[in-house]
């Protein structure tokens, strides 16, 4: 599980596009990524994760 609550908002789109793939790669298959309310991933499919709960920003690594 990786908790990244309201950290990514301090990086611009370029920084987020570099950080998110690394966070996802650090997860095991089925691992969870939890983001803060101010953060969003679009599109999640490109990163190899699926939404478990979009409202709470919880995603699971699917590949």
C-alpha positions in Angstrom: 0.0 0.0 0.0 1.2 3.5 -0.9 -0.4 6.5 0.8 0.2 9.7 -1.0 -2.3 12.0 0.6 -2.2 15.5 -0.8 1.4 15.4 -1.9 1.1 15.3 -5.7 -0.8 18.6 -5.7 2.5 20.4 -5.1 4.0 19.0 -8.3 2.9 20.3 -11.7 1.5 18.0 -14.4 5.0 17.1 -15.6 6.1 16.1 -12.1 3.0 14.0 -11.5 3.5 12.2 -14.8 7.0 11.2 -13.7 6.0 10.3 -10.1 2.8 8.3 -10.6 4.3 5.5 -12.8 7.0 5.0 -10.2 4.5 4.8 -7.4 2.4 2.2 -9.3 5.5 0.2 -10.2 6.4 0.0 -6.5 3.1 -1.8 -5.7 2.7 -5.5 -5.9 0.0 -7.0 -8.0 -3.3 -6.1 -6.2 -1.5 -3.4 -4.1 -3.3 -0.2 -3.2 -2.6 3.4 -4.0 -4.4 5.9 -1.9 -4.5 9.6 -2.9 -5.8 12.7 -1.3 -9.1 14.4 -2.1 -7.4 17.1 -4.1 -5.6 14.6 -6.3 -6.9 12.6 -9.3 -5.5 10.2 -11.8 -6.7 10.4 -15.4 -6.8 8.1 -17.2 -6.0 5.4 -14.6 -6.0 2.6 -17.2 -2.7 3.9 -18.7 -0.9 3.4 -15.4 -2.1 -0.2 -14.9 -4.4 0.5 -12.0 -8.1 0.3 -11.5 -10.3 2.4 -9.2 -11.5 0.6 -6.1 -13.3 3.7 -4.8 -13.2 6.8 -6.9 -14.7 9.0 -4.2 -12.0 8.1 -1.7 -9.3 8.0 -4.4 -8.3 4.4 -3.8 -6.8 2.5 -6.7 -5.5 -1.1 -7.1 -2.6 -2.3 -9.3 -4.1 -4.6 -11.9 -1.1 -5.6 -14.0 
